[in-house]
Structure formats: structure tokens, C-alpha cells
Amino acid sequence: MRFYTVQKLGPKRSLTPEGFLLCEEVPVARTGEMLYGPGEVPVEPGPDGLIRISRTPEEVFRAETLASCIGKPVTLDHPDDFVTPANFATLGKGAMLNLRRGTGIADDLLVADLMVTDQQAIDAIQTDGIEEVSLGYEADYEQVSPGRGVQRNIVVNHVALVERGRCGPRCAIGDKEPEDMKTFDSKPKGKRTFADRIRAAFMAKDAEGAEELAKEAEAMDEESEEERAKREAAEDAAKTGDALGQILKTVKALDSRLAKIEARDEESEEERKAREAKEKESKTGDGGEELTDPGTAATISQAEVDLYTGDSAASIPSRAEILAPGIKLPTFDAKITTKDRAASLCKCQRKALDVAYQTDVGKAAIAPFLGGLTADFEKLPAALINAAFMGASELIKAQNNRRTHDGVAKTKDFGKPRTAADINAANRKYWADRSAN
């Protein structure tokens, strides 16, 4: 489904001509295990007082479930009652459209596009940062054991904008680079483009601005072939210079790393012990240290910063939650630099790996990526940490999905299949016993 919009607010947010907010690729639900308190669902609590409900892919992506989502209203928080024609005018803030299953790392997510048509709801998303979502629905529950159950026959009524949803931060409105991961230097400063100025004049209905842009366009049309060639050559030269500068910076960083490695190879046993003792003394514990402490940026090279940018960086919080549920996730100030953010994300990976490695499941998933090295996650290089983190989280995610499927209550018929001869023999024996008595 394609939407007509006139202003792009981000890779996944834009405005229609009326000013409605379109939020694309919003995860609204996920498969896996959900936690509930006593009385929230018709399942007996476990010894810890909690109820764990398995939501299988077969149920979440069932054709009827997907169909029940289409066109359902967006609400601000969950209403006391389900949305009906009688209260829609008060509760409805938009609509949920284009339901589909996520792909790749997001294949456990139910994804939708939200068209938010109410100004209060738009302000809640854009200004107040209320970006997590939660489905309101009816479902059947099947108890597997005390504290465990399976959810079936999901029928959706609405999707609510909430401060904190049961699915966690994975089910939230966002862009490819979420707001809490943007940095001061994420987007280079500069003049607005010609296209930006056209959009602004159109949205503001600015006649004078539009006339000024028209004159600029005419001047550009009058540019001679020679002038155009000079301008394009200058632009290409500038781009080439920037690229060469970046390559040179990367090469220098690699040279520096190689020099340090060679120096370590040449050091004596006594020098090595002295260096390790010094590092141990200077090392601080992680107990009360903030994950966003920029002091850790000194431990990551410019070449390693590239590991923590783009889509792969955006998936780190959700992967950390998979490895170590409940782990404290990093938050970022708008003015944090790319290098400081990369260092904080790397530290988050180290912490998640360290916590997960204390469990049998985590150890089994992480160990193959260490290549026989000691599991000292504070000392392993960032590249190895990133590879182990990504690989282990993918393995545990797959195991969680399988465990969810295996947790479905299984039933079977009593006895074994019987042939006609077996039935006849049993009947003869029965009547023979009756005659004897």
C-alpha cells in the first residue's frame, strides 16, 4: 500500500497534505513469552506469582488475526472499554493499516502502518515521545501448567499509544535511527536543499517564497554548458576529497592498532605482567557506572566506530534484551558524539554478554563465537564482541521461538488403533465370559 505525503519527518514518519502523521513499519505485536500478573488472564499463577503466556507465530500471523487488525483505531492509552461505534468519536485517534509479518531479525514481529489523524495523538508522539504501542484484543487462553499458558484465537480491537508496553521497546514507533540514538553529528550541518525550500513554501502557502524559488530555477536554467561543467567538477572534487580524507583517517587508525599489537608481541613476560597489573588497577567496576559514560570512548578506535552505526546499531537494544532480559539499556543525550555513542553501545554489548554467559543457555550460545578465548568480555576486542553479540542473540532468539512452539499443550488419543479382527476377538471373549457366569 502506498501513501501520499508531502513532508518527510524521518525515514519512517511523514505528513499528509492535511497534516495527518503517517508512521510506517511500526511493530505492534511479537511472538514469544509475555508476563502477566494474577487476574489479568484466566490462568493460575506460578510459584513466583507471575503468569507466562506463550504467543506462537501460528497464532500471531494467523490470517484471521491479521484481518482483525486492518482499519482498527489508534487510541491514546488503553480505554476502559473496547472501541465501538458508540465511543469511536471520543476514543479514535487514527487507523492501523497494511498489516504484515516482519523480515530478517524482525520476523517475530507483526508490523503495521499507523495513520494518526488526531492532533493530540500527533503531539503525544512528536513532542511528548510516547512511542510504544500495545494492542487491545480478545483471546482464548489454555493453561499448560500453573504459571504457564498459551494464547489462541486473537481478535484485535485497537492499538494504543502507551508510555510502556508489554512487548517492550521493540514495539514502538521509530525511524531507522531512533530519536534516542541520534547524535549531535548524525546529520551534517548545512543549508537547506532546494527541494526542502520548495516543500516549506508549499506547506506554508508562501507566494513570495514560491516566486523567489521560481526565479532561482530560471537562473539555473540559464546556466551555460561551461558554467555547469565547472560547477559539477567542483562538486565532484569536494566529494572525492571527503572520501579520501575518510580513507586516510581509517588507514591511520589501523596503522596505530597494528603498532600496538606488534609492541605487545615484542614485550617480555615481566613487561606483560606489569602492563596487565596496571590495567587491572585502572579498571573500574561496572556496578554503578552508567552505560552512557563517554569516558569509555577512548577504548574504541575510529575503525571500530563503523560497527556501531546504521541499522545494526539500532538493533542492539532489542538484541541486548534477548540476551539479558531486564538489562539496563543505554540512553543518549542529543549532543553525544558518534564515537561516544559507539563506545556506550559496545559497553552495552559487553555487559549483556557477561550477564548471559552466567547462564547455561547463554554460555552455549556465546562460546562458539569466542574461538577458544577466555570469556573476559572487558578485554576482548570490539570487533569480536560485536560478532559474538550479534551471533549469540540470533541463536537465543531462534531458541526462544522454538521453545514457544514446543510449549503448546499437546494432546493425544488414549490406547492404540484397533483392527476389525481385534474388535471381533474382544467381543467373543466378552460374551464367552458372560455365558460362563
C-alpha positions in Angstrom: 0.0 0.0 0.0 1.4 3.4 -1.0 0.6 6.7 0.9 0.6 10.2 -0.4 2.6 12.5 1.8 4.2 16.0 1.3 6.7 16.3 4.1 9.2 13.7 5.3 9.9 13.9 9.1 12.2 10.9 9.1 12.7 7.6 7.3 9.5 6.2 8.8 7.5 9.3 9.6 5.8 11.8 7.3 2.9 14.2 7.0 0.0 14.1 4.6 -1.4 17.3 2.9 -3.9 17.5 5.7 -1.2 17.3 8.4 -2.0 13.7 9.4 1.0 11.8 10.8 1.9 8.6 8.9 4.1 6.2 10.9 5.4 3.3 8.8 6.8 -0.1 9.7 5.6 0.0 13.4 5.9 -3.3 15.3 2.6 -3.7 17.1 3.0 -7.2 18.5 5.5 -10.0 18.8 5.7 -13.7 19.3 7.3 -15.3 22.3 6.5 -15.1 26.0 4.6 -12.4 27.8 4.4 -11.8 31.5 1.1 -11.2 33.3 0.1 -10.6 36.9 -2.6 -12.6 38.8 -6.1 -12.0 37.5 -5.0 -10.4 34.2 -5.6 -13.7 32.3 -7.6 -16.8 33.2 -4.5 -18.9 34.1 -3.4 -19.9 37.6 -0.2 -18.0 38.7 3.0 -19.9 39.2 5.1 -20.1 42.4 6.6 -16.7 41.8 3.1 -15.1 41.4 3.5 -14.5 37.7 1.9 -15.9 34.6 3.9 -16.6 31.4 1.8 -16.7 28.3 3.2 -18.1 25.1 2.2 -16.4 21.9 3.1 -18.6 18.9 3.8 -17.4 15.3 0.9 -19.6 14.1 -1.5 -17.5 16.2 0.1 -14.0 15.8 0.3 -14.4 12.0 -2.9 -16.3 11.6 -5.0 -14.9 8.7 -7.9 -14.1 10.9 -5.7 -12.3 13.4 -4.2 -10.1 10.6 -7.6 -9.4 9.2 -8.9 -8.3 12.6 -6.2 -5.6 12.8 -6.9 -3.9 9.5 -8.6 -0.5 9.9 -8.8 -0.8 13.7 -8.5 2.5 15.6 -5.4 4.1 17.2 -6.1 5.2 20.8 -4.3 7.3 23.4 -3.6 4.6 26.1 -6.0 1.7 26.6 -9.6 2.8 27.1 -11.7 1.4 29.9 -13.9 -0.3 27.3 -13.3 -1.6 23.8 -13.8 0.8 21.0 -17.3 0.7 19.5 -19.4 2.9 17.2 -20.8 4.5 20.3 -17.5 5.8 21.6 -15.3 5.9 18.5 -15.7 9.7 18.0 -14.2 10.1 21.5 -11.5 7.4 21.5 -10.4 7.0 17.9 -7.2 8.9 17.0 -6.3 7.2 13.7 -6.2 3.8 12.0 -4.0 0.8 11.7 -3.3 -0.3 8.1 -1.2 -2.6 5.9 -0.5 -5.5 8.4 2.3 -7.9 7.6 5.0 -10.1 9.2 8.4 -8.6 9.7 11.5 -9.9 7.9 15.1 -10.9 9.0 15.8 -10.1 12.6 12.2 -8.8 12.9 10.5 -11.9 11.6 8.9 -12.4 15.1 7.1 -9.0 14.8 3.7 -8.1 13.5 4.2 -4.8 11.6 1.7 -2.1 10.6 1.5 1.4 9.3 -0.4 3.8 11.6 -2.2 6.8 10.2 -2.7 9.2 13.1 -5.4 11.8 12.4 -5.9 13.5 15.8 -3.7 16.4 16.8 -3.5 15.4 20.5 -2.1 12.0 19.5 0.3 13.5 16.9 1.7 15.8 19.6 2.0 12.9 22.0 4.2 11.1 19.5 6.2 14.0 18.2 6.5 16.2 21.3 5.9 14.0 24.3 7.8 11.0 23.0 5.0 8.5 23.6 6.1 5.9 21.0 5.5 2.4 22.4 2.3 0.7 21.2 0.1 -2.0 22.7 -2.7 -4.0 21.1 -6.1 -4.3 22.8 -7.7 -7.6 21.9 -9.7 -10.6 22.9 -8.2 -14.1 23.0 -8.7 -17.6 24.4 -6.2 -18.9 27.0 -5.2 -22.5 27.5 -3.4 -23.4 30.8 -0.4 -25.7 30.3 0.7 -25.7 34.0 0.4 -23.3 36.9 2.0 -20.1 35.8 2.1 -21.1 32.1 -0.4 -20.9 29.3 -0.9 -20.5 25.6 -2.8 -17.7 23.8 -5.1 -18.6 20.9 -7.8 -17.0 18.6 -6.6 -13.4 18.9 -9.1 -10.8 17.7 -7.8 -7.2 17.8 -10.0 -4.2 18.7 -7.5 -1.3 18.8 -3.8 -0.3 19.1 -2.9 2.1 21.9 -0.1 4.6 22.2 1.4 4.0 25.6 4.4 5.1 27.6 5.4 1.5 28.3 4.0 -1.6 26.5 4.1 -5.2 27.5 6.1 -6.0 24.4 8.8 -3.5 25.4 10.8 -1.1 23.3 10.7 -3.4 20.2 7.1 -2.5 19.7 7.4 1.2 19.2 7.1 4.0 16.6 10.5 4.9 15.3 12.8 5.7 12.4 15.8 3.7 11.1 17.9 5.7 13.5 15.6 6.2 16.6 15.5 9.5 18.4 17.2 8.2 21.4 20.2 7.0 19.3 20.6 10.2 17.2 23.8 12.1 17.9 24.9 15.7 17.6 26.8 14.8 14.5 24.4 12.3 13.0 23.4 14.7 10.2 25.9 17.2 8.7 25.0 20.8 9.1 24.4 22.9 6.0 22.0 24.9 4.0 18.5 23.6 3.3 18.3 22.0 -0.1 16.3 23.5 -3.0 13.8 20.7 -2.6 13.4 21.4 1.2 12.7 25.1 0.4 10.1 24.1 -2.2 8.3 21.8 0.3 8.4 24.6 3.0 6.9 27.2 0.6 4.2 24.7 -0.5 3.2 23.8 3.1 3.2 27.4 4.2 1.4 28.6 1.1 4.1 31.3 0.8 3.5 33.1 -2.5 6.6 35.3 -2.2 8.8 32.4 -1.3 7.5 30.4 -4.2 8.2 33.3 -6.6 11.7 33.6 -5.3 12.3 29.9 -5.9 10.9 30.2 -9.4 13.4 33.0 -10.2 16.3 30.8 -8.9 15.1 27.9 -11.0 15.1 30.2 -14.1 18.6 31.3 -13.3 19.7 27.7 -13.1 18.1 27.0 -16.5 20.1 29.9 -18.0 23.4 28.4 -16.8 25.8 27.8 -19.7 27.2 24.4 -20.5 30.7 25.6 -19.5 29.4 27.0 -16.1 27.6 23.8 -15.4 30.7 21.7 -16.2 32.8 23.8 -13.8 30.2 23.6 -11.0 29.9 19.8 -11.3 33.7 19.4 -11.4 34.0 21.4 -8.2 31.3 19.3 -6.5 32.9 16.1 -7.6 36.3 17.3 -6.3 34.8 18.1 -3.0 33.2 14.7 -2.7 36.4 12.9 -3.7 38.4 15.0 -1.2 36.0 14.0 1.6 36.2 10.3 0.7 40.0 10.3 0.5 40.2 12.1 3.9 38.0 9.4 5.4 40.0 6.6 3.9 43.3 8.2 5.1 41.8 8.5 8.7 40.8 4.8 8.6 44.3 3.7 7.4 46.0 5.8 10.1 43.8 4.2 12.8 44.6 0.7 11.5 48.3 1.5 11.5 48.1 2.7 15.1 46.3 -0.6 16.1 48.9 -2.7 14.3 51.7 -0.9 16.0 50.2 -1.5 19.4 49.7 -5.2 18.6 53.4 -5.5 17.4 54.6 -3.8 20.6 52.6 -6.3 22.7 54.1 -9.2 20.8 57.6 -8.0 21.5 57.2 -7.3 25.2 58.8 -9.6 27.7 56.9 -11.7 30.2 57.7 -9.2 33.0 56.6 -6.3 30.9 53.4 -8.1 30.1 52.6 -8.8 33.7 53.4 -5.2 34.7 51.1 -3.9 32.0 48.2 -6.3 32.9 48.6 -5.3 36.6 48.4 -1.6 35.7 45.3 -2.2 33.5 43.7 -4.1 36.3 44.3 -1.3 38.8 43.0 1.4 36.4 39.9 -0.7 35.6 36.7 0.3 37.4 33.8 -1.9 38.3 30.6 -1.8 36.2 28.2 -1.9 39.2 27.4 1.8 39.5 28.8 3.0 36.1 26.5 4.5 33.6 26.3 2.7 30.2 26.5 6.1 28.6 29.7 7.2 30.3 31.7 8.9 27.5 35.0 8.1 29.2 34.8 4.7 27.5 35.2 6.3 24.1 39.0 6.2 24.5 38.9 2.4 24.3 37.3 2.2 20.8 39.2 3.1 17.6 37.8 5.1 14.7 37.7 2.0 12.6 35.6 0.2 15.2 33.1 3.1 15.4 31.7 2.0 12.0 30.4 -1.2 13.7 28.0 0.9 15.7 26.2 3.0 13.1 23.1 2.5 11.0 20.6 -0.3 11.2 22.9 -2.7 13.1 23.3 -0.2 15.9 19.5 0.3 16.1 19.0 -3.4 16.8 21.5 -3.5 19.7 19.0 -2.6 22.5 16.5 -5.3 21.4 19.3 -7.9 21.0 20.6 -7.0 24.5 17.1 -7.6 25.9 17.1 -11.0 24.2 20.5 -12.0 25.7 19.9 -10.5 29.1 16.2 -9.7 29.8 15.9 -6.7 32.1 19.3 -5.3 31.4 19.8 -1.5 31.8 19.8 -0.1 28.3 21.8 3.0 27.3 20.1 6.3 26.7 21.7 9.1 24.8 21.8 12.9 25.1 21.2 14.7 21.8 24.7 16.2 21.8 26.6 12.9 22.3 29.2 12.3 19.6 29.2 9.3 17.3 32.4 7.9 18.9 30.9 8.2 22.5 27.7 6.6 21.3 29.6 3.7 19.7 31.6 3.2 23.0 28.4 3.1 25.0 26.8 0.6 22.7 29.9 -1.6 22.8 29.8 -1.4 26.6 26.2 -2.4 26.5 27.1 -5.4 24.4 29.9 -6.4 26.8 27.5 -6.2 29.8 24.8 -8.2 28.0 27.3 -10.9 27.0 28.7 -11.1 30.6 25.3 -11.5 32.1 24.1 -14.0 29.5 27.4 -16.1 29.9 26.5 -16.8 33.5 23.5 -18.9 32.3 23.8 -22.3 30.7 21.8 -21.2 27.6 23.8 -18.0 27.2 27.1 -19.8 27.6 26.2 -22.4 25.0 25.2 -19.6 22.5 28.2 -17.3 23.1 31.1 -19.8 23.5 31.3 -20.8 19.7 32.0 -17.2 18.8 34.9 -16.8 21.2 37.2 -19.2 19.3 38.6 -20.7 22.5 39.5 -17.3 24.0 38.8 -16.7 27.7 35.4 -15.1 28.3 36.8 -11.8 29.6 34.4 -9.5 27.9 36.0 -6.4 29.2 39.3 -7.2 27.4 38.1 -8.8 24.1 38.3 -6.5 21.0 35.3 -4.6 19.9 35.0 -6.5 16.6 34.9 -9.9 18.4 32.4 -8.5 21.0 30.1 -7.3 18.2 30.3 -10.6 16.3 29.6 -12.7 19.4 26.8 -10.4 20.5 25.0 -10.5 17.1 25.5 -14.2 16.6 24.5 -15.3 20.1 21.4 -13.1 20.2 20.3 -14.6 16.9 20.8 -18.1 18.3 18.9 -17.4 21.5 16.1 -15.7 19.6 15.7 -18.8 17.4 15.7 -21.0 20.5 13.0 -18.8 22.2 10.8 -19.2 19.1 11.2 -22.9 19.1 10.6 -23.1 22.9 7.4 -21.1 22.4 6.2 -23.5 19.8 7.1 -26.6 21.9 5.3 -25.1 24.9 1.9 -25.5 23.2 -0.2 -28.1 25.1 -0.1 -31.4 23.2 -2.9 -33.9 23.4 -3.2 -37.5 22.2 -5.8 -40.2 21.9 -5.9 -43.0 24.5 -5.0 -46.5 23.5 -3.8 -47.9 20.2 -5.5 -48.3 16.8 -7.7 -51.5 16.7 -8.5 -53.6 13.7 -11.8 -55.3 12.9 -10.3 -58.7 13.9 -9.2 -57.2 17.3 -12.8 -55.9 17.9 -14.4 -59.3 17.0 -12.0 -61.2 19.2 -12.8 -58.9 22.2 -16.5 -59.3 21.6 -16.2 -63.1 21.5 -14.2 -63.1 24.8 -16.8 -60.8 26.4 -19.8 -63.0 25.5 -17.9 -66.2 26.4 -17.2 -64.7 29.9 -20.9 -63.7 30.2 -22.0 -67.3 29.3 -19.6 -68.9 31.8 -21.0 -66.7 34.6 
